[in-house]
Amino acid sequence: MLLYNLHGGGFMWKDIVRLSSLTIKNIKNVKNGTIIMPHGNNRSLDCGGAEILGIYGQNGSGKTAIVDTFSFLQQIMIGEGLDPKIGDYIDTDSESAEVNAEFNIFSENTLYEVGYNIIFAKSDDGIFIDREYINCAINYDGSRTNKNIFMDYKRNDNEAIFKPQKRLDELIGKNKNIKTDLIVAKKIAEKSNCSYIFGESSREILFNNESEKFKNYKIVLKALFRFAVRDLFVIDNSHSGMISTNVLLPMSFRVDKEKVGMKGDFAVPLMEPFVLDSERKELLGEIVDQINTVLYTIIPGMRIDIKDYGKQTLDSGEEGWKVELMSVRGDKKPIPIRMESDGIIKIISILNALIQAFSNSSICLVIDELDAGIFEYLLGELLDIFSKSAKGQLIFTSHNLRALEMLDKESIMFSTVNPDNRYIHMKNVKDSNNLRSMYIRSITLGGQEELIYEETDSLKISRAFRKAGKLLNEERKKGCDGNS
């Protein structure tokens, strides 16, 4: 669970950060692929309304690679050490991988077009950031600067703290102690195997710097960090896994109080009642209240209650409360939430995050397999409502094609067979076309710039099943003869 200060540290909390595109190279089975948000190329000073991007394609075609990349990107941008498993995601034929995230930051009649690029490299000791850099163009008062790199860190560059030297000089000014602090921060980042730009030691220096010449870049860095901490939600397949095993209900949430906000996953045990301290019990109550505001309209008449079994001492000796989540429908007797279907539990697990994305322009919610367990018609209704009335961004993968009938062509991208051009928009789509029908027709007949389905042969599949069945019968017969 992440805690963040809503008012401290000079953060520009009113800034709105929107993802415009994400490019990944040599990650899993994606040699090169770019997803583009519907408003990604818009340079207006107004961020506009909701943006939805659904990613569709056959199994193993790179959809989940996008979600996993968002997860790693978030960890890096909040200054955490690299997850060692990132090394397993680098393409087996490559020694490095690259991620480029493009953002639009809207701040006081100014638009910052920002790119954050990370290059990962393998070594005998694991994975590390070989290079990371940020570039920026500023749109203000009708003019736009060139998009130039303002902070470029290279791990193996022992001669420079970071480049370009001009930006470094602006940052240091006449205070030579800042230079020493930046050198120390670089050593700490390398030892901790985290981002130099967003690592804790660097942030303290960069965020508190008073240089007027570095002011715009400080705004950018603060806004990106805030976005990663407070506004980016990534819900991957581990959520569905916990739900399907009926062990935990992981509720993604964000709760803002007067001075301090909290964001993360509140994991609720499903098998039996559990014990919470007073602070977590209060937090669970706030999350449930927010969810109940919408839940009864999605699952007619349903709400969640927290059943309180009374006080119980925690292992630490502190006073706690034994509670259980219950499902309540009308006048019926409440039942434990674990008795509900996986689809309903899935909706509950993401609903607080959906509410946040619906009401906040800076929220970016990324969900893998959004359709898992959710009724097709309901999925379409939720997407339609979000596209027409929400404020934030929603990126999702799905196999259910209902979204293709509810969203416009700019809100859908398709994974392809070509690993060097993994994601494309469907071409030659007119407003009168049914995107779902076009997609199915393109699978069977082609006609797009890339092949979007690696054809399977039904006769070969049938023959393989018969062969497997024959082998099983032979093994079963041998087993019976051996026991006779």
N, C-alpha and C positions, 0 to 999 in steps of 0.2 A: 504494500500500500504506500503510495506517495503522498507526502504532505507538502503543501506549498503556501507561501505567504501571499495573500491577495493584495497587500498594499506596500510591502516593504521593498527595499533594495532599488527603488527608483524604476521599477518595471513599468513599461508602457502597456498596461493591461488592456487598454482600449484598442490597441492595434489588432487588426484582423489578418490572420495568416491563412492562405489558401494554397493547397498543393495544385500545381498546374500540370506537372508530368513527372513520371518516374522511369528511368532507364536502367536496366540491369544487364550486365555482361558476364558470361561464364559462371552463372549461378544455376545450380542443378542442371536441367537440360535446356537452359536458355543461353545460347551464345550471344545473342543480342536481341533486345526487345524493349519497346517503349509503350507505356500507356499514357494517354493524354486525357485530361479532364475536359468536359464540354466547354468550359469557359477558359481553358488553358491559354489560349492565344489572345484573350481580351486584355487590352491595356487601358481600359476605362478605370477611372479613379473610384468607381463604384464596384464592389465585389459581386453584386448581383444576388440572386436567390440561391435555391438549392442546386447542387450538382450531384448527379448520380452516375456512377460508372459500373456497369456489370460486365464481368469477364466470363466468356463462354468458350467451351471447347471440349474435345474428347479427353478421356482420362490420360494423364501423363503428358499433357501438352503445355505445362508451364503456368497453370493458373495459381496453384498454391505457392509457387516460387515468388509471386508478387506479394502475397500475404506474409510469407516468412521474411522477405526483405524489409517490409515495413516494420516488423517486429525487431529485427536487428538494427535498423536505422534509428528507431526510437531509443533503444538501449544506448547507442553511441551518442545521440544528441542530448541525452540527460547526463552523460559523463560516466556511465558505467563501464567496467572492464569488458573487453570483448568476450562474448560467449564462445568457448572453444569449439562448439559444434558448427560454428560458421565455416570452419575448415572443411567439414564434411559436405558443405553445400557448394564449394567451389568445384567446377567441372573437372572431372578426373584427368582430362587431357591438358589442363591449364595449371599454371603455377600462381595465377592471380585472378582476381575478380574485381568488378567495378560497379559502383552504384552512383547514379546522379539523380538527385531530387531537385526539381525546379519549383520555386514558390513565388507567389505574389503576396507582398506585405502591404496592407493599406493602412496608412498612418498620417493623420492630419493633412489632408489634401495632397499627400505624396504617395506614389506607388513605387515600391522597391521590387524590382525583378531580380530574384536571387537564385543562384544555383549552388548546391552543396554537393561536392564530388568526393567520393572515397574510393581508394584503391587498396584492396586487401592483397596480402602476399603470404605464401606458405613458407615455413622454415622447419627445421628439424624439431624446434620447440613448439610448433603449433602455428597459429595464425596471428598476424599483426597488421596494423594500418601502415602501409608503406608511404602513402601520400594522402593528404586531404586538403582541399582548397575550397574557398568560397568566392564567387564572383557576384557582381551587383551592377545593375543599371538603375538610375534614379529618374523617375518621371515627376516633374514639378513645374507648375506654372507654364504649362504648354511646351516644355522642352524635355528632352531625354538625353542623358549622358550615355556614353558607350558602356557596354557591359565588360568591365575589367575585373581581374582578380585582385582582391584586396587582402587576402590572407592565404598563403600557400605554404603548407608545412610538408617537409620531406624528412622522413625518419633518418635517412643516411646522409643528410646534408649537415656536416659538422661545422661548416663555415658560417652558416646563417641560422638565426633563430627561426625566422620565417621570411618569406619574400612576399611582395616587393619591398625593397629597402625603404622606399618613400613612406609606405604605410607604417612600417616599423618605427621610423624616425618620428612620425607624427604621434605615434602612441607613446614613445619614450619622452619626447620633448627634452627638457633640461634635467629631468630627474633620472640620473644614472642608476638609481636603485631599482627602477622598473625593469631595466635591462637585465639586471641580476636576477630579479624575481621571475622574469620570463624564461631565463635559462634554467633555473631551478624547476619551474613548472614543466618544462620540456622533459627533463630527466624523470620527474615524477610520472608524467604521462607514459613514458616509455617503460618504466618499471611496473606501472599499474596496468599496462597494455590497454589504455583507453585513448579516446580522442584527445589530441592536444588542444584543439580549438574549443571543445566543449568540456574538457576535463575540469574538475573542481578547482584546482590551483590556478589554471588559466582564466577561468570565469571570474574569479575574485579580482584578478588584475584588469581584465578587459571590461567588465561591467562597472567597475568603480573608477575607471579612467576619466579624467576631466578635460582631456584635449578636445578643443572645439573642432579641430580638423578631423578627428576620428569619430565625431558625434554620430553621423549617419550610420557608420558601420557598427557602432555600439548598439544603436537602435535595432539593427538587423540581427545581431547576435542574440540580444535579449529576447527579441520576438520569436526567433527560431527555438531557443531553449524553452521559453514559455509554452510554445506550441507542443513540443515533445512531452513536456511534463504534464501539462494541463488539458490539452485539447486533442491529442491524438489517441484514439482507442484502436487497439488491434485485437480482434477476437479470432483466434486460430482454431484449428481442429482439436486442440487439447480440451477446449470447452465442451465440444460435442462428445468427446471421448469420456469425460468425467460424467456427463449426463447419461450416456448410453449404458455405462456400467452401474448406474444407480448408486454411485458412491457420494458424489458432491454436486451441489448446484452452485456454479461459479457465477455470481452476479457482478457484471461490469457496472461500475458506478462512478459518479462524481457528485460530491456534496460540497457546496460553498457556504461557509459560515461568515461571520462578521469580519474576521481577520485572516482565518486560516481555512484552506480548502483541502479536501481529501479526494483521491482518485485511485482506482485500482480494481481488483477483483475481490469481492467478499465471498469466500468459499463456505457454503452452508452444508454441513453433513446431512445426508439424506436417510441414512440407515437407522438413526436413533436420535433422541434429544441430545443437545449439546450445551456446554456451559460457556457463558460470556461474562466478561467484566462489564462494569457499568458503562464505560465509554463505547465499547463495541456494541452493546445492547442498544444504546441510544442511536448509534450510527445505523444499525440494522433497521431500527424503527423508521428513521428518515428515508432510507432506501425503499422500504416497503411502502411507505406513504406515497412517495413519488410514483412507484410502479402502479399502485392501486388507482391513481388518478386516470390512468389510461387502460389498464388491464380489463376492466369490466366491459369496455366497448369492443375490445378485440375478442375476448372470450366472454360472450354475453352473460352478465350476472355474476362473474367470478371475481373474487378478491382474495388477498392473502392476509392471514392473521398470524401474529406471533403468540403462540400458546406459552404462557408463563407457568412453569411447574414450581416456582418458588426459589428461595435463596439456596445457594450451595457454595461451599468454600472451594476456591481454586487451589491448584497445587502450590501456588505461591503463598497461600495463606490469606489472600485478599477475598473480599466478599464478591460472589458472582451469582448469576441467575441461570437456572436450567430452563432452556426454551426449545421450541420446535416450530418449524414453519408449517402452517396448516392451509389447506385450500377450502374456501367457503363459497358455496353457491346457493344464493337465496336463503330459504328457510331450512335447507338440508343440513344434516349433522356434519360438522367439519371433518375432513380427512387429512392425514399427513400428505404433504406436497409430493412425496415420493410415489404416491398412488396415481398421480396424474400421468398423462402420456409424455413421451420424450419431446413431442412437438410443443406442448404447452410449457414444459420446463425450459425448453430452448427459448421460447418467446420471453419468459420471465427473466432468463439469464441475460438477454441483450436489451431488455426494454428500457432500463434506465439510460443506457448509452444512446439508444434511439431517441429518447426524449431530449437528451442533451443536444444531439445533432439536429433535431427538429427546431430547436429554439435558439441555437447559437451559431452565428455565421462562421466562427473560427474552428468549429469542431470538425474533425475528419475521422469518420468511423469506418474501419476496415473489417469486413467479416468474411471468413472463409466458409463456403457452403451455407449461405444464408437460407437456402430452401430446405435444409435437412430437417425433416419431421414436420414442416409447416405445410398446411393444406394449400394447394395450388391457387385457388381463387383468393384466399386470404393474402397470400404472398403478393399477388397482383394488386390487390386493394391497398396494401401497405405501401408498395412502391409508387402507386399512382398518387396517393395522398402526400407522400414525402416529396415527390417531384413538383407538385403544385403548390404546396404550402410551407415546406420546411425552409430553413436558412443555411444549414451546414452542408457538408459533403459526406456522401456515402459511397464506398467502394466495396463491391462484393463479388464473390465467385458463386456460380450456381450451375446446376444441371437442368433445373426445371425451366422450360422455355416460355413460361407465362410472361416473364418480364419483357420478352421481345415483342409482345403484343401491347404492352402498357407504356413503354419508354420510347423516346425518339432515337434515331440512328446514332446521334452523337453520344448517347448515353450507354452504348453497347460496343464492346470490342471483342474480337474473336481470336483465340489462339490458333496458330497455324502449324502445319507439319514442318515448316522450315525453321530450324533453330536459330538461324541468322536474321530472321525477321519474324519474331514470334507472335506479335500482336498487331492486328489490323482492324480498321473499320470496314464494314461492308460497303462496296462501291455500287454505283448505279441504283441507289435506293431513292425512290420518289416518295412523297408524302402519302400517296395513295397505296403504296406497297405494304404488304404484311411482312414484317421483318422475320417473323418466325417461319413463314412459308418460304421466303427467299433463302433463309439459312439452310433449311432442309433440302431445298432444291440445289443449293450450291454444294452441299455435301455429296449429293448423288451425281450432279451434272457438271460441277466446277463453275468456271466463269469469273472467279475472283482473281486478284493479283497474286495470291498465294493459295496453295492447296490447304484447305481447312480441315480435312479429315483423311487420315491414313486408312485407306479402304480395308475392310475386313471381308473375308470370303466365307459366306455362310456354309458352303459345301465343305470347306476345309474344317470349319469349326465343328460341324456335325460329324465329320469323319473322325476328328480328334476325340470327341466325346465317346463315340462308339468304340474307338481303340482303347480309351481309358477304361470304359466299362468292361470290355473284354478282358483286360489285364486284371481288373479287380475280381472278376468272376473266376479267373484261373487261380489267383492267389487264394480266394475263398475255398475253391475246390481242393487245393493242396492242403489247406488247413484242416478241412473236413477229413481227408484221407489220412492225415497224420494223426488225427484224434481217434480214428476208428480202430 
